[in-house]
Amino acid sequence: MVNFLGNVTSKVDDKGRIVFPAVFKNAMLASGKTDMRLLIKKGLYDRCLEVYTFDAWERQSEEIRSRLNPLNRSHAALWRKYTDGCVEVTPDERLGRISIPRKLLEEIGVTKDVEFAGMGYKIEIWDPSERKQALLSNEEFEAIVNQLSV
């Protein structure tokens, strides 16, 4: 399993291409991954994009699908929303760039700069100012830690 850690800021070019950070590509290679396909989707709770290795995406989506009844209208609507805008990308061989549809970048407020944030099992892509606003304050963080330690 790949463990993505660290934060990297990058620029988006006019065609929506972004250099996939070497630290994350190296983490994939170090874990023995030869399949460099990635799945990018909108974040569930925040204004960011989530990036998964393709096999991690398959495991997660299968776990969710196994809980859904395809004949249940609300379950079908949930799955439709969950997969809306998902794109598969592979960093190009030469420069390691990935192409993200402009619509997805606009939905998270990205114009020029992006911040990649390694979250262990996934990477999040943010507009840097949006990420700063989404982070917990020290007080909120401590309160949650205290709740978990009970």
NUBALUM-760867 format. One line per 5 residues: number of its first residue (from 1); for each residue x, z, y of N, C-alpha, C, O. Coordinates in steps of 0.001 Angstrom, whole numbers. Each point is the difference from the previous one (the first is absolute). Last residue first. Example, Ala and Ser with C-alpha at 12.3 -4.5 7.8 and 13.67 -1.06 7.14 Angstrom:
<pts>
2	12850 7080 -2250 820 60 1190 -770 730 1090 509 169 1108  -219 -239 -6828 -890 0 1190 900 0 1200 1036 665 -19
</pts>
This chain:
<pts>
150	-10938 25060 9546 -845 1115 -420 -364 -140 -1448 -711 847 -542  3220 -4023 3318 816 1022 -670 -815 1188 -492 551 919 -606  -2323 -4710 3130 429 -441 -1331 742 1096 -762 24 1 -1231  -1373 716 5737 -1191 -146 -843 387 -350 -1429 -583 516 -953  4013 -356 4188 -485 1338 -315 -1235 -47 -890 -138 824 -905
145	1834 -4881 2540 942 591 -969 -473 1383 -416 40 342 -1182  -2427 -2397 4604 -288 -629 -1289 932 540 -1081 -434 259 -1122  1177 1207 5518 -1301 490 -468 -343 -576 -1372 -489 716 -874  4389 -2275 3097 166 1361 -516 -1313 553 -543 -3 672 -1031  -143 -4875 3160 790 -85 -1233 130 1380 -641 -234 159 -1198
140	-1735 -426 5444 -899 -527 -1026 698 -64 -1357 -585 339 -1028  3223 931 4709 -997 1030 -289 -966 -454 -1097 -312 768 -910  3524 -3820 2598 645 1041 -811 -1003 1078 -404 38 498 -1126  -2198 -5202 1959 840 865 823 658 1026 -930 -418 155 -1147  -960 -4987 -772 -479 1352 260 927 709 978 1204 -255 29
135	-1769 -5159 -56 739 1093 -629 -613 1350 371 -451 201 1128  -1014 -4490 655 -601 382 -1275 710 1179 -670 -565 641 -887  2053 -2763 5034 -1268 696 217 -601 534 -1295 -705 1009 16  4631 -3644 -225 311 1248 704 -1272 818 208 12 1218 -177  -431 -5534 -1581 542 948 -977 276 1342 647 -298 1050 -569
130	-1098 -4604 3321 -1103 463 -851 499 1038 -1007 -676 996 -258  3848 -3205 2973 -762 985 779 -1186 549 -799 -348 1171 146  3131 -4606 -2154 696 1280 218 -799 1038 797 57 1188 -319  -2270 -4694 -2952 439 -168 1371 653 1344 338 -612 1041 -238  641 -2005 -4906 -716 496 1173 462 -693 1265 1118 -510 71
125	-1022 758 -5942 446 -802 1145 -901 366 1173 -1224 -66 -103  2830 2531 -4895 -1011 -279 1008 637 -812 1121 1159 213 358  -179 606 -5919 543 -124 1355 -1194 -219 914 -939 -715 -348  1443 3293 -4778 -433 -1151 793 746 6 1325 699 955 338  43 2407 -3675 -568 -1031 -874 -461 -1253 747 -326 -1010 -623
120	2928 4144 3406 193 260 -1426 -504 -1167 -822 744 -944 -265  -860 672 4934 -862 1123 -364 143 351 -1485 -930 531 -607  3354 -3378 5136 9 216 -1438 -758 1267 -340 280 1064 552  -723 -4472 3731 178 1404 -356 -95 138 -1512 -1058 -234 -584  1800 -3620 4880 -185 183 -1433 262 1475 -287 1023 538 425
115	-2487 -3207 4246 783 1067 -619 -390 75 -1465 -1172 173 -336  1109 -4147 4550 -647 713 -1097 927 1113 -457 1218 -62 168  -2067 -3554 4446 786 920 -818 -851 604 -1104 -1199 219 172  -784 -3519 2739 1398 -411 -175 777 872 -974 698 -506 -878  -5535 893 1256 251 -1194 803 1421 -498 -226 191 -1163 -355
110	-4226 4576 -2133 1381 -466 103 62 -1255 857 -768 -942 -197  -3189 3755 -1349 521 98 1359 1419 -479 197 592 275 1044  -3688 -332 -4981 720 1273 134 692 121 1356 754 945 233  -3291 -4838 -1368 -888 1113 -336 693 1352 110 -666 1015 203  3091 -5096 371 -853 296 1156 -896 1206 -267 -250 808 894
105	2906 -2451 -4421 848 620 1022 -826 384 1228 207 1064 582  -2366 -3452 -4002 316 1365 -439 852 723 1039 -221 1178 278  -783 -5721 525 -1221 813 61 280 1445 -408 -488 929 644  3881 -4271 -1075 -156 491 1375 -1214 919 119 40 991 729  2581 -1559 -5430 -983 -711 816 -201 672 1361 -90 1224 93
100	4714 -961 -2645 -1242 768 -9 -994 -744 887 325 -347 1135  4635 -532 -3875 -997 -525 934 -1292 783 -171 -578 59 -1085  6144 1021 233 -1332 -74 -581 -938 -518 1081 193 275 1184  5555 -479 -2189 -1189 131 833 -1263 -17 -848 -49 -600 -1074  5019 190 19 -785 1158 -399 -1249 207 825 -529 1109 60
95	4041 -4721 -49 38 1040 1031 -795 1251 -367 47 997 721  638 -4652 -4002 1069 -147 983 100 1183 959 1063 608 126  -4532 -1078 -3616 1354 189 -557 1068 63 1085 933 797 -100  -6073 809 1000 700 -1252 -268 1452 290 -364 581 998 427  -4735 2358 -1525 1036 -259 1008 736 -1303 -321 352 -255 -1152
90	-5402 965 -220 1316 169 -612 1033 -251 1083 -39 -1044 651  -5684 2344 -1124 1151 -613 660 1249 262 -836 67 955 -775  -5939 -663 882 1209 122 -803 1122 -717 737 -172 -1137 440  -4597 3542 1448 844 -1180 -148 1209 336 -870 554 1098 64  -5909 802 1698 1211 168 -812 773 -1316 -77 -586 -1067 -185
85	-3819 1987 2439 1239 -278 723 1271 182 -800 1088 -156 554  -5283 2536 -2462 -99 -909 1135 1349 -151 696 623 988 385  -1920 1957 -4183 885 -1151 -206 -8 -988 1157 738 -984 -22  -3462 4962 101 1333 448 -422 985 -1163 -115 1170 134 357  -5815 -931 502 683 525 1180 1437 398 -341 910 -232 796
80	-3599 -1192 -4345 145 -1108 944 785 452 1233 913 -692 452  -2147 3948 -3613 1092 -846 -506 264 -1169 954 1154 -357 239  -4817 3161 743 1254 727 150 1187 -872 -435 1010 -77 698  -5326 -1597 -1408 344 -33 1424 1322 728 257 815 -450 805  -2602 619 -5140 437 -1376 293 432 -120 1461 996 -657 304
75	-2886 4711 -1630 1319 -161 -619 556 -1392 283 1185 -154 295  -5551 1091 1085 959 703 854 1408 -79 -577 971 -53 754  -4545 -1897 -3289 206 -696 1273 1042 693 875 849 -676 581  -1044 615 -5984 -418 909 1061 359 -631 1344 1169 -287 258  55 -1573 -4487 -1426 -229 223 -566 919 1090 -1171 -109 362
70	5754 306 -1994 -212 -1255 724 -1466 -318 269 -301 -868 820  2912 5629 -1216 -980 -727 -793 -304 -1295 756 -556 54 1097  5121 3370 -995 -1114 -703 635 -902 -676 -1018 452 -482 -1039  3810 2834 271 -994 981 431 -1263 -647 571 -972 694 299  4871 -3178 -1695 -524 667 -1197 -1068 1034 340 -777 391 -871
65	3203 -2709 4316 -1012 -855 -655 -624 691 -1194 -1192 -165 -260  4803 2326 2443 -1217 4 827 -1104 -798 -675 -1141 455 -85  5337 -464 -2001 -529 1371 2 -1309 63 784 -963 624 -447  3361 -4633 566 -657 175 -1298 -601 1396 -116 -1090 161 -549  3665 -1169 4337 -1294 -686 65 -744 117 -1329 -1228 85 -12
60	5590 1772 272 -938 696 885 -1362 -669 5 -1024 676 -100  4522 -2743 -2365 -342 1305 -582 -1070 704 846 -992 501 -530  2734 -4553 2194 -825 -238 -1185 -430 1315 -640 -1155 144 -399  4166 54 4020 -1335 -417 429 -916 -204 -1202 -1149 441 13  5634 409 -876 -650 1225 495 -1419 -309 468 -924 777 -241
55	3580 -4430 -1055 -434 780 -1167 -626 1331 419 -925 467 -665  2680 -3307 4046 -1163 -600 -630 -472 805 -1203 -1204 149 -209  3372 2345 4294 555 -961 -956 -1202 -540 -761 -1025 675 -99  -208 909 4888 245 485 -1355 810 -1032 -771 -117 -1199 252  -1694 2732 5086 775 -952 -799 320 650 -1336 546 1103 -48
50	-4190 -618 4576 655 637 -1132 661 -1081 -833 -591 -1050 -252  -949 1619 5752 -57 -786 -1232 742 782 -1074 972 698 287  -3796 1284 4188 1295 -453 -492 -241 -926 -1196 -1128 -162 -466  -1734 3615 3278 188 -1362 502 1425 -459 -348 870 -115 863  -3727 3803 -3862 700 -155 1265 157 -1469 350 -225 -882 -829
45	-1896 2451 -3256 -424 990 991 598 -206 1384 -539 510 982  1308 -3509 -4836 -1343 544 -216 -476 855 1171 -1157 -92 411  4616 -4194 1 -25 1415 -358 -1429 498 -140 -910 -491 669  2227 -4679 -1616 -307 905 1099 -2 1431 -522 -387 267 -1138  3473 -3705 -1484 -1425 186 272 -162 925 1187 932 709 379
40	2858 -3673 -3780 -232 624 1299 -1498 52 234 -708 -990 -183  4573 347 -4048 -1399 -120 383 -155 753 1314 396 1161 108  4011 -3702 -2811 -588 1161 665 -1463 -290 293 -387 -1155 179  4910 -740 -3442 -1315 -195 600 -534 1321 548 153 1059 -608  4090 -2071 -1843 -9 458 1386 -1350 -214 682 -105 159 1216
35	2498 464 -6319 -1185 -606 612 -116 561 1414 -330 1173 173  3585 541 -2916 403 -1382 241 -1140 -782 644 224 -1031 634  1388 6548 -1246 -1024 -1016 232 648 -1363 199 937 -146 785  1181 4633 -1484 -37 -995 -1063 -1049 -1072 179 -221 -799 -910  1627 4490 3886 -922 485 -1024 -137 -996 -1154 -754 234 -944
30	3425 -1248 4729 592 1172 -650 -899 550 -1101 484 593 -964  -2059 -4161 3745 1055 -458 -906 603 1161 -784 262 -135 -1196  -3427 1159 4515 -644 -733 -1086 1042 -442 -1029 -200 158 -1205  1754 1858 5090 -678 1000 -829 -687 -670 -1186 2 531 -1110  1956 -3293 4378 1018 638 -840 -607 1073 -898 445 173 -1135
25	-3220 -2212 4310 352 -990 -1025 1030 600 -958 -94 -186 -1213  -1013 2763 4898 -1109 -27 -956 250 -1024 -1106 -332 241 -1161  3480 154 4655 -51 1296 -676 -1123 23 -1043 149 616 -1055  372 -4382 3981 936 14 -1134 -65 1311 -762 149 2 -1222  -4362 -2022 4103 1205 816 109 842 50 -1278 -515 188 -1102
20	-2468 -4340 2823 -270 1145 -863 1271 843 -45 1056 -521 -359  -2611 -2816 4352 1044 224 -1002 -351 1267 -768 -140 1076 582  -3557 -4306 1625 742 1226 258 1068 121 -1079 -268 -264 -1172  -3633 -3512 3502 999 361 -1015 784 1222 468 307 159 1181  -3858 -2835 1122 -434 1175 -747 970 404 -1095 -362 744 -911
15	897 -4304 4264 -782 -427 -1156 -472 1172 -851 -524 -202 -1095  3336 683 5029 -1206 -707 426 -906 -418 -1152 -1193 -229 202  4366 4454 -1120 228 -1257 700 -1336 -688 296 -1057 517 -358  2416 4862 -65 -827 -1049 -586 309 -1281 752 1 -10 1231  3197 4626 -2044 -758 -867 908 -774 -1030 -814 421 -422 -1077
10	1355 5765 -121 332 -1413 -60 -874 -756 994 -918 564 594  2631 4754 -2617 -730 -770 1000 487 -1439 -53 1193 -255 -167  -1328 4580 -3512 744 -1125 556 -899 -721 994 -1154 -304 -302  1743 5140 -3047 -753 -725 1022 890 -1076 592 1174 236 285  -1451 2876 -5289 645 -416 1237 -953 -745 922 -1090 -418 -392
5	823 568 -5140 221 1046 986 679 -577 1227 806 -925 -105  -3280 -324 -5054 286 -516 1338 123 1160 980 -949 762 185  1298 -1666 -5686 -215 1075 953 440 -493 1377 1194 -89 286  -2823 -2080 -5473 752 -111 1249 -356 1170 904 -1155 420 62  1120 -733 -5631 -843 0 1177 888 0 1239 1033 669 36
</pts>
